[in-house]
Amino acid sequence: MDLPDNRLWTVEETGYFLGISVKTLYQWRWLGEGPPVTTIGRRLRYDPSTVKAWAENGSEAA
């Protein structure tokens, strides 16, 4: 799957990039963990550069 860097990622795209399930991302959101997330309406969206920085920094807040 080619992930675009010019728009926010969906939960599915972020899960694919991190190699985790969508359920895990929702759990992290509920627990206040995981990469920073933006809510647009009722949908979660992730900034690709922030997710990459979060992953590279040992899963700490970017």
N, CA and C atoms as a LAMMPS dump frame, in Angstrom:
ITEM: TIMESTEP
0
ITEM: NUMBER OF ATOMS
186
ITEM: BOX BOUNDS ff ff ff
-5.0000000000000000e+02 5.0000000000000000e+02
-5.0000000000000000e+02 5.0000000000000000e+02
-5.0000000000000000e+02 5.0000000000000000e+02
ITEM: ATOMS id mol type element x y z
1 1 1 N 0.843 -1.177 0
2 1 2 C 0 0 0
3 1 3 C 0.891 1.244 0
4 2 1 N 0.687 2.125 -0.954
5 2 2 C 1.395 3.399 -0.982
6 2 3 C 0.627 4.391 -0.128
7 3 1 N 1.309 4.927 0.867
8 3 2 C 0.665 5.886 1.758
9 3 3 C 1.035 7.307 1.352
10 4 1 N 0.042 8.166 1.122
11 4 2 C 0.313 9.545 0.713
12 4 3 C 0.83 10.376 1.884
13 5 1 N 1.764 11.259 1.609
14 5 2 C 2.273 12.162 2.638
15 5 3 C 1.64 13.548 2.542
16 6 1 N 0.789 13.757 1.545
17 6 2 C 0.228 15.089 1.311
18 6 3 C -1.165 15.275 1.915
19 7 1 N -1.605 14.336 2.749
20 7 2 C -2.892 14.469 3.439
21 7 3 C -2.839 13.666 4.723
22 8 1 N -3.806 13.886 5.588
23 8 2 C -3.858 13.139 6.836
24 8 3 C -4.215 11.681 6.567
25 9 1 N -3.662 10.793 7.389
26 9 2 C -3.928 9.368 7.234
27 9 3 C -5.169 8.961 8.015
28 10 1 N -5.856 7.966 7.505
29 10 2 C -6.979 7.363 8.208
30 10 3 C -6.429 6.422 9.287
31 11 1 N -7.304 5.914 10.116
32 11 2 C -6.909 4.946 11.133
33 11 3 C -6.336 3.696 10.465
34 12 1 N -6.962 3.264 9.386
35 12 2 C -6.486 2.073 8.674
36 12 3 C -5.085 2.284 8.105
37 13 1 N -4.84 3.437 7.507
38 13 2 C -3.522 3.722 6.934
39 13 3 C -2.456 3.815 8.028
40 14 1 N -2.802 4.436 9.14
41 14 2 C -1.856 4.562 10.246
42 14 3 C -1.542 3.192 10.832
43 15 1 N -2.56 2.36 11.002
44 15 2 C -2.342 1.009 11.493
45 15 3 C -1.449 0.206 10.568
46 16 1 N -1.675 0.359 9.275
47 16 2 C -0.847 -0.339 8.287
48 16 3 C 0.615 0.099 8.417
49 17 1 N 0.837 1.409 8.501
50 17 2 C 2.198 1.933 8.606
51 17 3 C 2.892 1.42 9.867
52 18 1 N 2.179 1.419 10.989
53 18 2 C 2.776 1.007 12.258
54 18 3 C 2.773 -0.505 12.449
55 19 1 N 2.026 -1.22 11.609
56 19 2 C 1.954 -2.672 11.731
57 19 3 C 1.116 -3.122 12.914
58 20 1 N 0.08 -2.348 13.231
59 20 2 C -0.804 -2.682 14.343
60 20 3 C -2.254 -2.634 13.871
61 21 1 N -3.144 -3.135 14.688
62 21 2 C -4.558 -3.161 14.303
63 21 3 C -5.233 -1.815 14.574
64 22 1 N -6.332 -1.614 13.896
65 22 2 C -7.153 -0.423 14.108
66 22 3 C -7.653 -0.406 15.55
67 23 1 N -7.993 -1.573 16.063
68 23 2 C -8.467 -1.681 17.443
69 23 3 C -7.425 -1.148 18.424
70 24 1 N -6.155 -1.447 18.177
71 24 2 C -5.089 -0.959 19.041
72 24 3 C -5.017 0.556 19.004
73 25 1 N -5.157 1.158 17.828
74 25 2 C -5.139 2.616 17.729
75 25 3 C -6.288 3.241 18.506
76 26 1 N -7.466 2.644 18.421
77 26 2 C -8.607 3.157 19.182
78 26 3 C -8.377 2.996 20.689
79 27 1 N -7.763 1.884 21.1
80 27 2 C -7.451 1.691 22.517
81 27 3 C -6.455 2.731 22.993
82 28 1 N -5.414 2.968 22.201
83 28 2 C -4.425 3.972 22.557
84 28 3 C -5.07 5.342 22.7
85 29 1 N -5.965 5.658 21.785
86 29 2 C -6.667 6.945 21.837
87 29 3 C -7.442 7.057 23.149
88 30 1 N -8.148 6.006 23.507
89 30 2 C -8.943 5.993 24.728
90 30 3 C -8.065 6.117 25.976
91 31 1 N -6.881 5.501 25.939
92 31 2 C -5.952 5.527 27.065
93 31 3 C -5.07 6.772 27.074
94 32 1 N -5.142 7.583 26.014
95 32 2 C -4.29 8.772 25.924
96 32 3 C -2.865 8.437 25.526
97 33 1 N -2.687 7.33 24.832
98 33 2 C -1.37 6.884 24.385
99 33 3 C -1.311 6.92 22.865
100 34 1 N -0.194 6.473 22.32
101 34 2 C -0.062 6.382 20.873
102 34 3 C 0.298 7.714 20.233
103 35 1 N 0.383 7.719 18.909
104 35 2 C 0.754 8.946 18.205
105 35 3 C -0.352 9.997 18.331
106 36 1 N 0.031 11.276 18.275
107 36 2 C -0.968 12.344 18.33
108 36 3 C -2 12.182 17.219
109 37 1 N -3.245 12.449 17.55
110 37 2 C -4.35 12.242 16.611
111 37 3 C -5.226 13.486 16.578
112 38 1 N -5.816 13.732 15.422
113 38 2 C -6.753 14.839 15.233
114 38 3 C -8.12 14.25 14.957
115 39 1 N -9.138 14.859 15.528
116 39 2 C -10.507 14.435 15.256
117 39 3 C -11.135 15.428 14.292
118 40 1 N -11.632 14.914 13.191
119 40 2 C -12.347 15.726 12.205
120 40 3 C -13.751 15.15 12.134
121 41 1 N -14.689 15.894 12.684
122 41 2 C -16.034 15.343 12.814
123 41 3 C -15.977 14.19 13.795
124 42 1 N -16.378 13.031 13.344
125 42 2 C -16.321 11.831 14.182
126 42 3 C -15.187 10.902 13.767
127 43 1 N -14.317 11.365 12.906
128 43 2 C -13.249 10.524 12.359
129 43 3 C -11.889 10.92 12.928
130 44 1 N -11.056 9.916 13.167
131 44 2 C -9.694 10.153 13.615
132 44 3 C -8.783 10.269 12.407
133 45 1 N -7.884 11.234 12.457
134 45 2 C -6.91 11.422 11.382
135 45 3 C -5.534 11.66 11.986
136 46 1 N -4.522 11.156 11.299
137 46 2 C -3.149 11.238 11.768
138 46 3 C -2.289 11.969 10.743
139 47 1 N -1.429 12.864 11.234
140 47 2 C -0.469 13.56 10.376
141 47 3 C 0.697 12.605 10.12
142 48 1 N 0.97 12.279 8.854
143 48 2 C 2.034 11.309 8.551
144 48 3 C 3.388 11.671 9.158
145 49 1 N 3.777 12.938 9.089
146 49 2 C 5.084 13.323 9.63
147 49 3 C 5.135 13.159 11.145
148 50 1 N 4.033 13.418 11.819
149 50 2 C 3.977 13.243 13.274
150 50 3 C 4.02 11.772 13.653
151 51 1 N 3.314 10.941 12.894
152 51 2 C 3.319 9.502 13.166
153 51 3 C 4.728 8.941 12.951
154 52 1 N 5.383 9.36 11.887
155 52 2 C 6.746 8.881 11.611
156 52 3 C 7.703 9.319 12.711
157 53 1 N 7.601 10.585 13.145
158 53 2 C 8.458 11.082 14.228
159 53 3 C 8.181 10.328 15.525
160 54 1 N 6.914 10.067 15.813
161 54 2 C 6.532 9.323 17.012
162 54 3 C 7.134 7.919 16.968
163 55 1 N 7.057 7.274 15.824
164 55 2 C 7.597 5.916 15.679
165 55 3 C 9.118 5.904 15.803
166 56 1 N 9.774 6.912 15.26
167 56 2 C 11.242 6.975 15.294
168 56 3 C 11.773 7.313 16.674
169 57 1 N 10.987 8.039 17.464
170 57 2 C 11.437 8.463 18.793
171 57 3 C 11.084 7.471 19.879
172 58 1 N 10.929 6.225 19.528
173 58 2 C 10.646 5.199 20.523
174 58 3 C 9.25 5.31 21.096
175 59 1 N 8.307 5.745 20.277
176 59 2 C 6.904 5.83 20.662
177 59 3 C 6.646 6.868 21.736
178 60 1 N 7.444 7.926 21.762
179 60 2 C 7.186 9.037 22.657
180 60 3 C 6.433 10.113 21.887
181 61 1 N 5.79 11 22.575
182 61 2 C 5.065 12.092 21.92
183 61 3 C 6.016 12.906 21.091
184 62 1 N 5.603 13.234 19.873
185 62 2 C 6.46 13.993 18.963
186 62 3 C 6.374 15.478 19.256
